[in-house]
Amino acid sequence: EKAQIGVTGLAVMGRNLARNFARHGHTVAVHNRSYNRTKELVEEFGHEGTFLPSESAEDFVASLERPRRVIIMVKAGGPTDAVIDEFAPLLEEGDMLIDAGNAHYLDTRRREAALRERGLHFVGTGVSGGEEGALHGPSIMPGGSVESYQALGPLLEDISAKVDGEPCCVHVGPDGAGHFVKMVHNGIEYADMQLIAEAYDLLRQVGGHSPSEIADVFRGWNEGRLGSYLIEITAEVLKQTDAATGKPFVDIVVDQAEQKGTGRWTVQAALDLGVPVSGIAESVFARALSGGADVRKAAADAGLPGPSATAGTHEGDLQADVEQALFASKIVAYAQGFQQIQAASKEYGWSIDPGAMAKIWRAGCIIRAKFLDFIKQAYDKSPELPTLLVDQYFLDAVSGAQDAWRRVVVTAARHGIPAPGFASALAYYDGLRAERLPAALIQGQRDFFGAHTYQRVDKKGAFHTLWAAENRPEVDA
Ligand code: 6PG
């Protein structure tokens, strides 16, 4: 008997993916650098299905039916290259290596091109949903060739999460498209988490509510339009009491957010594409600020002052207003993330269907939410939508939210509570809808100091003002 699929790298994600395939009736070849892990997997979970364990890479490859499908689940970067170098020579034309880790899409493009030359398929695929998702049904975002998807797609669809029986897995596009989309998924995840954190902070500091009370607020929100996995787990985390001290769990955790890099990559890529993903960027920077212990200590020691004691209370229903601010800011973050996906799709010729991305994020992944249904519908209606904000559903939502949103940002500023997510989302919204932006002045400054030229509103061409000359005449540039 040969295996339909193989997994090499049996740490928790790889192990759970292998078990998921086995539980769906597929024979799974398993391999790990140290054989112990492989043995453990078969001993502990062998009853769940059919595993073919191998100690050597050669035996592992020999245990697979052709075309061979080898999932690599190791650390992104050097370790992935090492595994590719080990396996590629053992494979034959038409076989495929599938990188299911959080690889950088440019690495995936490079690897795909190199392996294509050797007649092999390289599929960089996003897998979201953490350990539980890998076992019970993740959201899967495979890139690579159409041909590779024909041989691999049905297997991935089989183990993916489902919404009304429809798999949360679709061929995203060629080469690095899958990993790009997974990266933006993570960037959006950062933004969602930051916005939720700001909402909590305001309810606690301005509203005076306890973490446990705020957990109930989130539970309530979870029943409404904000309903999502991240809102749900936020309530769980806020309800948690530390066993040792009896204090709220959030109060015993060091307030420095860590990051493994996908959020930062999203922003770096957005800068190169020229797409303003301010919501995601603020959330990456907010984590960096929180982690800057030395700088924070210096600021505390210097006693940087906050607002005077007369900050006053919130003018409005704080809880309802924060819900509005959270929802509107979330819309902005998603609008920016989807715009980035569309820009990259154009840049790299990926032909990504944004509606299909929203569709496969509805279950399995970390940002799963009811909300994604509306994004899917928006792009189904008009695939070329320049921004989600002009879709009727989202337009109505931000129009309905904007007064509350402004009140929340004012309250945050008056109380000296940092709300970079809410504030920058609102600034983005106001920037987009502005009839005239002060960018005209920036053009003037650029022309003044660097003769960079400007365009006029009333005639075509590039113009330069001779700023140093007597009457500052304008010339065609
Ligand atoms: C997922 C998660 C997963 C991982 C993040 C955490 O989709 O399942 O996004 O990929 O948990 O990379 O990222 P940070 O450690 O950077 O917060």
Boltz pocket constraint, residues with backbone or C-beta under 6 A from the ligand:
constraints:
  - pocket:
      binder: B
      contacts: [[A, 102], [A, 127], [A, 128], [A, 129], [A, 130], [A, 186], [A, 189], [A, 258], [A, 259], [A, 260], [A, 261], [A, 262], [A, 263], [A, 365], [A, 366]]
      max_distance: 6.0
